[in-house]
Amino acid sequence: MTKDKKDKPYDRYKLQNGLEVVLYSMDEVRAVCIYLGLKAGVSNESANQAGTLHFLEHVILQGPVKYKSESEFIRFGDYIGATYNGMVSNFDTKYWFTCPSSKLEEMINFVSDFLRYPAFREEDIEKTRSVILSEISGASSSAESKYTKKGVALLFGRNSPYSLKGFGKVEVVEKVNRNDLLATYRKYYQPQNIKLVLTGKFDPQEAKFFLSKHFGDWERGKKVVDYPKIEWTYKVHPRIFVYDTLGDHVDFEIFFPHLGFMQRSRKDARIYYLINYLICGNGNARVYKRLRIDLGLVYRAGSGFNVRPYAGVFGIYGDSKVENIEIVLKETYNALKEIAKDGFEEEEFVLARNYLNMRMYADFSGIFNIASDFLDQVIDDKEIYMPEDYEKLTNSITLKEVNEYTFKLLNFKKARLMMFGGKKKIDLKVIRKDFLEFCGY
């Protein structure tokens, strides 16, 4: 376990079976939140199992063996005022629960039961199959979702596990059975793989006692799961991808290859957050200001990172009327060229750094947000940072560092343009000519 500095306002420790716990007590609230997770997502699964972890998450949330049915389990959750849910991403699995502080032990017992003793009822499994197939259909049938699926496959690789959504593949969901689910549960759901954060109003010693009482006798397994080290090669072709739809509006995205979050230091991550703000991540960002405030060409513009453990991309996005798309793209290219040539100025850098610091304090509020933030740090085996730690780190970053990282990030020769909508009304020859010129070809 990563060691944290002394005199921190939280308690971080492990049960004897390896389950890692973080306690953060907050006297000013009247509720508690448990947020737990493990490093197991669809990218951990083989091609013929992709979607089993997500299926398992649904089955686990249907309740443990002590309840006769899912409805009975839900009724008990209602009795203690609990809300709860879960999700499986490309690279991890998470669950979260909240309830009044007065029901702390009942909720810890509730979480322990569902996590340790899932029922795996055949009738529930069949109902779950139907539910998930409906979920996949709903998330995959729109033109936007088809465009996104195609785009992600182009960015991360058509056959790469990094291109899969958490729910996996339809053909796996259609065939998965009880034995498959049991095998997956036994492989991943072991205490040494679980990270659990408890926030809210509680007595820390009492919470420790309850956690030991309900989780302490869970037998430790032999294997610690981790993010698989998937090799990723960014392929720039096809350099331009357009998904056609009817209409007079176009969404656009310009991507650059980046690092995975396990390949960046904490300081690296803060530098890239600053770069995101400065390029198009805020109202004062260069590209946003030019497209929206100065020229009034777009309603929406932004930027952000899409990262996996060992792969990532940085994207700038926006939308436009079809008749304006050529000028919108040209102005975007011009703004990016200016940044790549001269970097950012001290005044805008200081403003970005201040904003990032202030948002850290503003976002560090509420039992759910704090539990989520802590879990993201703990699940990656990092020291837990409080807002003041992030502020200190951010203030250590120089303009020179930001500009150096920006010059490296904006590799125009590896840029890719993706567009959604209006293909038949767009002059693709002009779009291609302008983009290749921007890329340096």
C-alpha positions as CSV (number, residue, x, y, z in Angstrom):
1,M,0.0,0.0,0.0
2,T,1.3,3.5,-0.9
3,K,2.3,5.4,2.2
4,D,0.6,8.7,2.9
5,K,2.1,11.7,4.7
6,K,1.5,11.9,8.5
7,D,-1.2,14.2,10.0
8,K,-3.7,13.6,7.2
9,P,-7.4,14.1,7.9
10,Y,-8.2,10.5,6.9
11,D,-7.3,7.1,8.0
12,R,-5.9,4.6,5.5
13,Y,-5.2,1.0,6.4
14,K,-5.7,-2.6,5.4
15,L,-7.6,-5.4,7.0
16,Q,-5.6,-8.6,7.5
17,N,-7.1,-10.1,4.4
18,G,-5.7,-7.3,2.3
19,L,-8.9,-5.2,1.8
20,E,-7.8,-1.6,1.7
21,V,-9.9,1.0,3.6
22,V,-9.9,4.8,3.7
23,L,-12.0,6.6,6.3
24,Y,-12.8,10.3,6.1
25,S,-15.2,11.6,8.7
26,M,-17.2,14.7,8.1
27,D,-19.1,16.1,11.1
28,E,-21.1,18.7,9.2
29,V,-23.2,16.1,7.3
30,R,-25.8,13.5,8.3
31,A,-25.1,10.7,5.8
32,V,-22.4,8.3,4.9
33,C,-21.1,7.0,1.5
34,I,-19.2,3.8,0.7
35,Y,-17.4,3.8,-2.7
36,L,-15.5,0.7,-3.6
37,G,-13.7,-0.6,-6.6
38,L,-11.3,-3.0,-8.2
39,K,-8.9,-3.0,-11.2
40,A,-11.1,-5.2,-13.3
41,G,-12.8,-4.0,-16.4
42,V,-13.6,-5.3,-19.9
43,S,-10.0,-4.8,-21.0
44,N,-9.0,-7.5,-18.4
45,E,-11.2,-10.0,-20.2
46,S,-10.4,-12.2,-23.2
47,A,-12.3,-11.7,-26.4
48,N,-14.7,-14.6,-25.7
49,Q,-15.4,-13.3,-22.2
50,A,-15.7,-9.5,-22.8
51,G,-18.9,-8.5,-21.0
52,T,-18.9,-11.1,-18.3
53,L,-17.7,-8.6,-15.6
54,H,-20.5,-6.2,-16.5
55,F,-23.0,-9.1,-16.4
56,L,-21.6,-10.0,-13.0
57,E,-22.1,-6.5,-11.7
58,H,-25.8,-6.7,-12.6
59,V,-26.2,-10.1,-10.9
60,I,-24.4,-8.9,-7.8
61,L,-26.7,-5.9,-7.5
62,Q,-29.7,-8.2,-7.5
63,G,-28.8,-9.2,-4.0
64,P,-27.2,-11.9,-1.8
65,V,-28.4,-15.3,-0.9
66,K,-29.9,-14.3,2.4
67,Y,-32.7,-12.6,0.5
68,K,-35.3,-14.7,-1.3
69,S,-35.5,-12.3,-4.2
70,E,-34.2,-9.1,-5.7
71,S,-37.4,-7.3,-4.5
72,E,-36.7,-8.3,-0.9
73,F,-33.2,-7.0,-1.2
74,I,-34.5,-3.7,-2.6
75,R,-37.0,-3.5,0.2
76,F,-34.2,-3.8,2.8
77,G,-32.2,-1.1,1.0
78,D,-35.3,1.1,1.1
79,Y,-35.7,0.4,4.9
80,I,-32.3,1.8,5.7
81,G,-32.7,4.7,3.1
82,A,-29.9,3.4,0.9
83,T,-29.2,4.4,-2.7
84,Y,-26.7,2.3,-4.6
85,N,-25.5,1.4,-8.1
86,G,-22.4,0.1,-9.9
87,M,-20.6,0.3,-13.2
88,V,-18.0,-1.5,-15.2
89,S,-15.7,0.6,-17.4
90,N,-13.0,-0.4,-19.8
91,F,-10.6,-0.8,-17.0
92,D,-12.3,-1.0,-13.6
93,T,-15.4,-1.9,-11.6
94,K,-17.0,0.4,-9.0
95,Y,-20.0,0.4,-6.7
96,W,-21.3,3.2,-4.5
97,F,-23.8,3.4,-1.6
98,T,-25.2,6.2,0.5
99,C,-27.6,6.2,3.5
100,P,-28.2,8.1,6.7
101,S,-25.4,8.1,9.3
102,S,-27.7,6.4,11.8
103,K,-27.7,3.2,9.6
104,L,-23.9,2.9,9.2
105,E,-23.6,-0.7,10.4
106,E,-26.7,-1.8,8.5
107,M,-25.2,-0.4,5.3
108,I,-21.8,-1.9,5.9
109,N,-23.5,-5.3,6.4
110,F,-25.6,-4.6,3.3
111,V,-22.5,-4.0,1.2
112,S,-20.7,-7.0,2.7
113,D,-23.6,-9.3,2.0
114,F,-24.1,-8.4,-1.6
115,L,-20.3,-8.3,-2.3
116,R,-19.4,-11.6,-0.6
117,Y,-22.5,-13.7,-1.1
118,P,-24.2,-13.0,-4.5
119,A,-27.1,-15.3,-5.1
120,F,-26.5,-16.3,-8.8
121,R,-30.1,-17.4,-9.2
122,E,-30.8,-18.9,-12.6
123,E,-34.0,-16.9,-13.1
124,D,-32.3,-13.7,-12.2
125,I,-29.5,-14.4,-14.7
126,E,-32.0,-14.9,-17.5
127,K,-33.7,-11.6,-16.6
128,T,-30.4,-9.9,-16.4
129,R,-29.5,-11.1,-19.9
130,S,-32.6,-9.5,-21.3
131,V,-31.9,-6.3,-19.4
132,I,-28.3,-6.0,-20.6
133,L,-29.2,-6.8,-24.2
134,S,-31.7,-4.0,-24.0
135,E,-29.1,-1.7,-22.4
136,I,-26.7,-2.4,-25.2
137,S,-29.3,-1.9,-27.9
138,G,-30.3,1.4,-26.4
139,A,-26.6,2.6,-26.1
140,S,-25.7,1.4,-29.6
141,S,-28.6,2.2,-31.9
142,S,-28.4,5.9,-32.4
143,A,-26.3,7.5,-35.1
144,E,-24.2,9.3,-32.5
145,S,-23.3,6.1,-30.7
146,K,-22.4,4.4,-34.0
147,Y,-20.1,7.3,-34.8
148,T,-18.5,7.2,-31.4
149,K,-18.0,3.4,-31.6
150,K,-16.3,3.8,-35.0
151,G,-14.2,6.7,-33.8
152,V,-13.0,4.9,-30.7
153,A,-12.0,1.9,-32.8
154,L,-10.0,4.2,-35.1
155,L,-8.3,5.9,-32.2
156,F,-7.5,2.9,-30.0
157,G,-7.5,0.0,-32.5
158,R,-10.3,-1.9,-34.0
159,N,-9.4,-5.1,-32.2
160,S,-7.9,-3.6,-29.1
161,P,-9.6,-4.2,-25.7
162,Y,-9.3,-0.5,-25.2
163,S,-12.0,0.0,-27.8
164,L,-14.7,-1.9,-25.9
165,K,-17.3,-0.4,-23.8
166,G,-17.8,-1.8,-20.3
167,F,-20.8,-3.9,-21.3
168,G,-18.6,-5.9,-23.7
169,K,-19.9,-7.9,-26.7
170,V,-23.4,-8.9,-27.5
171,E,-22.3,-12.5,-28.4
172,V,-20.8,-12.9,-25.0
173,V,-23.9,-11.6,-23.2
174,E,-26.1,-14.0,-25.2
175,K,-24.1,-17.0,-24.2
176,V,-22.7,-16.3,-20.7
177,N,-24.0,-18.8,-18.0
178,R,-23.9,-19.3,-14.3
179,N,-20.6,-21.2,-14.3
180,D,-19.0,-18.3,-16.3
181,L,-20.2,-15.8,-13.8
182,L,-19.0,-17.9,-10.8
183,A,-15.6,-18.3,-12.4
184,T,-15.3,-14.6,-13.0
185,Y,-16.4,-13.8,-9.5
186,R,-13.9,-16.1,-7.9
187,K,-11.1,-14.7,-10.1
188,Y,-11.6,-11.0,-9.3
189,Y,-13.8,-10.6,-6.2
190,Q,-11.2,-11.3,-3.5
191,P,-10.6,-8.9,-0.6
192,Q,-7.0,-8.1,-1.6
193,N,-8.4,-6.6,-4.8
194,I,-11.0,-4.4,-3.2
195,K,-10.4,-0.7,-2.3
196,L,-13.2,0.8,0.0
197,V,-13.7,4.4,0.9
198,L,-16.1,5.5,3.6
199,T,-17.0,9.2,3.9
200,G,-19.6,11.1,5.9
201,K,-20.6,11.4,9.6
202,F,-19.4,8.5,11.6
203,D,-17.1,7.6,14.5
204,P,-13.9,6.2,13.0
205,Q,-13.3,3.6,15.7
206,E,-16.9,2.4,15.4
207,A,-16.5,2.2,11.6
208,K,-13.3,0.2,11.9
209,F,-15.1,-2.2,14.2
210,F,-18.0,-2.7,11.8
211,L,-15.8,-3.1,8.8
212,S,-13.7,-5.7,10.6
213,K,-16.8,-7.5,11.8
214,H,-18.4,-7.8,8.3
215,F,-15.4,-8.0,6.1
216,G,-12.6,-9.3,8.3
217,D,-13.3,-13.0,7.9
218,W,-13.4,-12.8,4.1
219,E,-10.7,-15.2,3.1
220,R,-7.8,-13.6,1.2
221,G,-7.1,-14.9,-2.3
222,K,-3.8,-15.6,-4.0
223,K,-3.7,-13.2,-6.9
224,V,-3.8,-9.4,-7.0
225,V,-5.4,-8.1,-10.2
226,D,-3.9,-5.2,-12.0
227,Y,-4.5,-3.2,-15.2
228,P,-3.2,-5.4,-18.1
229,K,-0.3,-3.8,-20.0
230,I,-1.8,-3.6,-23.4
231,E,0.5,-2.5,-26.2
232,W,-0.9,0.4,-28.2
233,T,0.3,1.9,-31.4
234,Y,-1.4,5.1,-32.6
235,K,-2.3,4.7,-36.2
236,V,-3.0,8.0,-38.0
237,H,-4.8,6.5,-41.1
238,P,-7.5,7.1,-42.1
239,R,-6.6,10.7,-41.2
240,I,-10.1,12.0,-41.8
241,F,-13.3,10.2,-40.9
242,V,-16.8,11.5,-41.6
243,Y,-20.0,9.8,-40.4
244,D,-22.8,11.0,-42.5
245,T,-26.2,12.0,-41.2
246,L,-29.1,14.0,-42.5
247,G,-29.1,17.6,-41.3
248,D,-27.4,21.0,-41.6
249,H,-25.2,20.7,-38.5
250,V,-21.7,19.2,-38.1
251,D,-19.8,18.1,-35.0
252,F,-16.0,17.9,-35.4
253,E,-13.2,16.5,-33.3
254,I,-9.4,16.9,-33.8
255,F,-7.3,14.3,-32.0
256,F,-3.7,13.9,-31.0
257,P,-2.0,10.8,-29.5
258,H,-1.3,11.0,-25.7
259,L,-0.2,8.9,-22.8
260,G,-2.2,6.5,-20.6
261,F,-2.9,7.6,-17.1
262,M,-0.5,5.0,-15.7
263,Q,2.2,6.5,-17.9
264,R,1.9,10.0,-16.4
265,S,3.2,11.2,-13.1
266,R,0.9,13.2,-10.8
267,K,2.7,16.4,-11.9
268,D,2.3,15.4,-15.6
269,A,-1.4,15.1,-15.1
270,R,-1.7,18.6,-13.5
271,I,0.3,20.1,-16.4
272,Y,-2.0,18.5,-18.9
273,Y,-5.1,19.7,-17.0
274,L,-3.6,23.2,-17.3
275,I,-3.0,22.7,-21.1
276,N,-6.6,21.5,-21.5
277,Y,-7.9,24.6,-19.8
278,L,-5.7,26.9,-21.9
279,I,-6.5,25.3,-25.3
280,C,-10.3,24.9,-25.2
281,G,-11.3,23.8,-21.8
282,N,-12.8,27.1,-20.5
283,G,-14.3,30.4,-21.6
284,N,-10.9,32.1,-21.6
285,A,-9.2,29.2,-23.6
286,R,-7.6,30.2,-26.9
287,V,-9.7,28.1,-29.3
288,Y,-13.0,28.6,-27.4
289,K,-12.5,32.3,-27.2
290,R,-11.8,32.6,-30.9
291,L,-14.6,30.4,-32.1
292,R,-17.4,31.4,-29.7
293,I,-16.6,34.8,-28.2
294,D,-14.6,36.6,-30.9
295,L,-16.2,35.1,-34.0
296,G,-19.6,33.7,-32.8
297,L,-19.3,30.7,-35.1
298,V,-20.1,27.9,-32.7
299,Y,-22.4,27.2,-29.8
300,R,-20.3,24.5,-28.3
301,A,-16.5,24.0,-28.2
302,G,-14.2,22.2,-25.7
303,S,-11.3,19.9,-25.2
304,G,-10.4,16.9,-23.1
305,F,-8.4,13.8,-22.6
306,N,-9.7,10.3,-23.3
307,V,-7.4,7.9,-21.5
308,R,-6.9,4.3,-20.7
309,P,-4.2,2.9,-18.4
310,Y,-1.6,2.6,-21.2
311,A,-3.1,4.6,-24.0
312,G,-4.8,8.0,-24.5
313,V,-5.8,10.8,-26.8
314,F,-6.3,14.5,-26.5
315,G,-9.2,16.0,-28.4
316,I,-10.6,19.4,-29.4
317,Y,-14.2,19.4,-30.3
318,G,-17.0,21.7,-31.4
319,D,-20.0,22.1,-33.7
320,S,-21.0,24.3,-36.6
321,K,-23.6,24.9,-39.3
322,V,-22.6,23.1,-42.5
323,E,-22.0,26.4,-44.3
324,N,-19.6,27.5,-41.6
325,I,-17.6,24.3,-41.1
326,E,-14.7,25.3,-43.4
327,I,-14.0,28.6,-41.6
328,V,-14.6,27.0,-38.2
329,L,-11.9,24.4,-38.9
330,K,-9.5,26.9,-40.4
331,E,-9.8,29.2,-37.4
332,T,-9.3,26.2,-35.1
333,Y,-6.1,25.3,-37.1
334,N,-4.9,28.8,-36.9
335,A,-5.3,29.0,-33.2
336,L,-3.5,25.7,-32.6
337,K,-0.7,26.8,-34.9
338,E,-0.2,30.0,-32.9
339,I,-0.1,28.0,-29.7
340,A,2.4,25.5,-31.1
341,K,4.6,28.3,-32.4
342,D,4.6,30.7,-29.4
343,G,3.1,28.9,-26.5
344,F,1.0,30.5,-23.9
345,E,1.6,33.9,-22.1
346,E,2.2,34.4,-18.4
347,E,-1.1,36.2,-17.8
348,E,-3.3,33.4,-19.2
349,F,-1.1,30.7,-17.5
350,V,-1.5,32.4,-14.1
351,L,-5.3,32.6,-14.6
352,A,-5.5,28.9,-15.6
353,R,-3.4,27.9,-12.6
354,N,-5.6,29.9,-10.2
355,Y,-8.8,28.4,-11.8
356,L,-7.6,24.9,-11.5
357,N,-6.7,25.5,-7.8
358,M,-10.1,27.0,-7.0
359,R,-12.0,24.2,-8.7
360,M,-10.2,21.7,-6.6
361,Y,-11.6,23.3,-3.5
362,A,-15.1,23.8,-5.0
363,D,-15.3,20.2,-6.2
364,F,-14.1,18.8,-2.9
365,S,-17.6,18.9,-1.4
366,G,-20.2,16.3,-0.6
367,I,-19.7,12.7,0.6
368,F,-20.1,11.2,-2.8
369,N,-17.6,13.5,-4.6
370,I,-15.0,13.1,-1.9
371,A,-15.4,9.3,-1.8
372,S,-15.1,9.1,-5.6
373,D,-12.0,11.3,-5.7
374,F,-10.3,9.3,-2.9
375,L,-11.2,6.0,-4.6
376,D,-9.7,7.1,-7.9
377,Q,-6.5,7.8,-6.1
378,V,-6.5,4.6,-4.0
379,I,-7.4,2.2,-6.8
380,D,-4.3,3.4,-8.6
381,D,-2.2,2.8,-5.5
382,K,-1.4,6.5,-5.1
383,E,-0.8,8.7,-2.1
384,I,-4.1,10.5,-1.3
385,Y,-3.9,14.2,-2.2
386,M,-6.1,16.8,-0.5
387,P,-7.0,20.0,-2.3
388,E,-4.1,21.9,-0.6
389,D,-1.7,19.2,-1.8
390,Y,-2.9,19.7,-5.4
391,E,-2.6,23.4,-5.0
392,K,1.0,23.1,-3.8
393,L,1.8,20.9,-6.8
394,T,0.0,23.1,-9.3
395,N,1.8,26.2,-8.0
396,S,5.1,24.4,-8.5
397,I,4.4,24.2,-12.3
398,T,6.1,26.8,-14.5
399,L,4.9,28.4,-17.7
400,K,8.1,26.9,-19.4
401,E,7.0,23.4,-18.4
402,V,3.4,24.0,-19.7
403,N,4.7,25.3,-23.0
404,E,7.2,22.4,-23.4
405,Y,4.5,19.8,-22.8
406,T,2.1,21.7,-25.2
407,F,4.7,21.7,-28.0
408,K,5.1,17.9,-27.6
409,L,1.3,17.2,-27.3
410,L,0.3,19.2,-30.5
411,N,2.0,16.9,-33.0
412,F,0.2,18.0,-36.1
413,K,1.7,15.2,-38.2
414,K,-0.3,12.8,-36.1
415,A,-3.5,14.7,-35.9
416,R,-6.8,13.1,-36.9
417,L,-10.0,14.8,-37.9
418,M,-13.4,13.2,-37.2
419,M,-16.8,14.7,-38.3
420,F,-20.4,13.8,-37.6
421,G,-23.1,14.9,-40.0
422,G,-23.7,16.8,-43.2
423,K,-21.3,14.7,-45.3
424,K,-23.2,15.3,-48.6
425,K,-23.2,19.0,-48.0
426,I,-19.6,19.3,-47.1
427,D,-16.9,20.0,-49.6
428,L,-14.6,17.1,-48.5
429,K,-11.9,18.1,-51.1
430,V,-11.5,21.5,-49.4
431,I,-11.7,20.0,-45.9
432,R,-9.0,17.4,-46.8
433,K,-6.8,20.0,-48.4
434,D,-7.0,22.4,-45.5
435,F,-6.4,19.6,-42.9
436,L,-3.4,18.1,-44.7
437,E,-1.9,21.5,-44.9
438,F,-2.5,22.0,-41.2
439,C,-0.8,18.6,-40.6
440,G,2.2,19.7,-42.6
441,Y,1.7,17.7,-45.7
